[in-house]
Amino acid sequence: MHWIFLISAIVLEVLGVSVLNASDSLYAQALMLIAISFSYYLLAIAVRRIPISIAYATWEGVGIALVSVVAVFMFGEHLNLLKVLGLISATAGILMVNFGEENEMRHVSGDAVAKHD
């Protein structure tokens, strides 16, 4: 359930940033403020069950990648080689944090089981 909150937080972050780029109107700025605020609220709910290192890295990294995709397809931005490499590096970093957390949790739970034996 908490992953749904995290995914929703990511979607709202992307929406907020994308709307801000689409228009300079007060309406767009208000929508951005609401979307980003609610995104942080949902992120706060998600971290109740998802480790903060995983939740924040996923929220930020996936958000950056999706904003980049929106920028290319909706706003005609060009991704040069350096930007693509940066997105690949960010994605690799997110995966490493997630796998590192999973391995640490297995290691800790293994220690807990060994201590009880």
Phi, psi and omega per residue, in radians:
M1 nan -0.668 -3.101
H2 -1.221 -0.428 3.048
W3 -1.175 -0.546 3.078
I4 -1.130 -0.704 3.084
F5 -1.095 -0.726 -3.139
L6 -1.148 -0.786 3.122
I7 -1.091 -0.725 3.109
S8 -1.117 -0.677 3.094
A9 -1.083 -0.697 3.121
I10 -1.132 -0.802 3.141
V11 -1.040 -0.766 -3.140
L12 -1.173 -0.623 3.080
E13 -1.091 -0.810 -3.138
V14 -1.110 -0.742 3.104
L15 -1.043 -0.840 -3.115
G16 -1.057 -0.810 -3.130
V17 -1.187 -0.691 -3.117
S18 -1.171 -0.729 3.123
V19 -1.104 -0.696 -3.141
L20 -1.071 -0.675 3.131
N21 -1.284 -0.454 -3.069
A22 -1.309 -0.454 -3.047
S23 -2.728 2.604 3.076
D24 -1.703 0.170 -3.064
S25 -1.252 2.794 3.080
L26 -1.098 -0.628 3.099
Y27 -1.045 -0.802 3.136
A28 -1.107 -0.707 3.126
Q29 -1.157 -0.680 3.102
A30 -1.159 -0.744 3.114
L31 -1.108 -0.698 3.088
M32 -1.075 -0.804 -3.138
L33 -1.057 -0.767 3.137
I34 -1.147 -0.812 -3.106
A35 -1.109 -0.805 -3.129
I36 -1.169 -0.707 3.120
S37 -1.082 -0.808 3.136
F38 -1.174 -0.564 3.070
S39 -1.054 -0.811 3.097
Y40 -1.111 -0.661 3.112
Y41 -1.071 -0.814 3.130
L42 -1.170 -0.622 3.057
L43 -1.074 -0.714 3.120
A44 -1.096 -0.641 3.077
I45 -1.201 -0.729 -3.104
A46 -1.065 -0.672 -3.069
V47 -1.307 -0.015 3.022
R48 -1.196 -0.482 -3.120
R49 -2.151 -0.379 3.127
I50 -1.782 2.275 3.117
P51 -0.943 2.412 -3.065
I52 -0.990 -0.634 -3.133
S53 -1.101 -0.655 3.114
I54 -1.343 -0.833 -3.077
A55 -1.070 -0.837 -3.083
Y56 -1.211 -0.738 3.125
A57 -1.082 -0.723 3.124
T58 -1.178 -0.799 -3.128
W59 -1.027 -0.855 -3.081
E60 -1.265 -0.810 -3.075
G61 -1.173 -0.838 3.116
V62 -1.146 -0.662 3.091
G63 -1.047 -0.787 3.121
I64 -1.088 -0.778 -3.131
A65 -1.096 -0.782 -3.133
L66 -1.197 -0.669 3.072
V67 -1.082 -0.663 3.102
S68 -1.115 -0.731 3.103
V69 -1.111 -0.789 3.094
V70 -1.051 -0.754 -3.134
A71 -1.054 -0.685 -3.139
V72 -1.222 -0.864 -3.007
F73 -1.469 -0.502 -3.114
M74 -1.730 -0.541 -3.030
F75 -2.025 0.071 3.066
G76 1.196 0.376 3.109
E77 -1.220 2.635 3.124
H78 -1.843 2.304 3.048
L79 -1.693 1.971 3.072
N80 -1.475 3.099 -3.077
L81 -1.023 -0.723 -3.121
L82 -1.111 -0.717 3.103
K83 -1.139 -0.734 3.124
V84 -1.096 -0.772 3.107
L85 -1.090 -0.661 3.080
G86 -1.096 -0.735 3.110
L87 -1.155 -0.682 3.084
I88 -1.118 -0.732 3.119
S89 -1.115 -0.726 3.122
A90 -1.106 -0.753 3.120
T91 -1.099 -0.766 3.101
A92 -1.072 -0.708 3.113
G93 -1.092 -0.740 3.109
I94 -1.077 -0.792 3.132
L95 -1.082 -0.724 3.140
M96 -1.134 -0.721 3.101
V97 -1.092 -0.780 3.138
N98 -1.102 -0.821 3.133
F99 -1.175 -0.641 3.094
G100 -1.103 -0.705 3.117
E101 -1.163 -0.744 3.126
E102 -1.083 -0.770 3.129
N103 -1.123 -0.700 3.120
E104 -1.117 -0.730 3.141
M105 -1.133 -0.685 3.091
R106 -1.129 -0.726 -3.129
H107 -1.121 -0.796 -3.137
V108 -1.134 -0.777 -3.135
S109 -1.185 -0.567 3.045
G110 -1.130 -0.703 3.083
D111 -1.121 -0.684 -3.127
A112 -1.137 -0.693 3.121
V113 -1.171 -0.733 3.141
A114 -1.113 -0.629 -3.134
K115 -1.206 -0.524 -3.116
H116 -1.434 -0.259 -3.110
D117 -1.372 nan nan
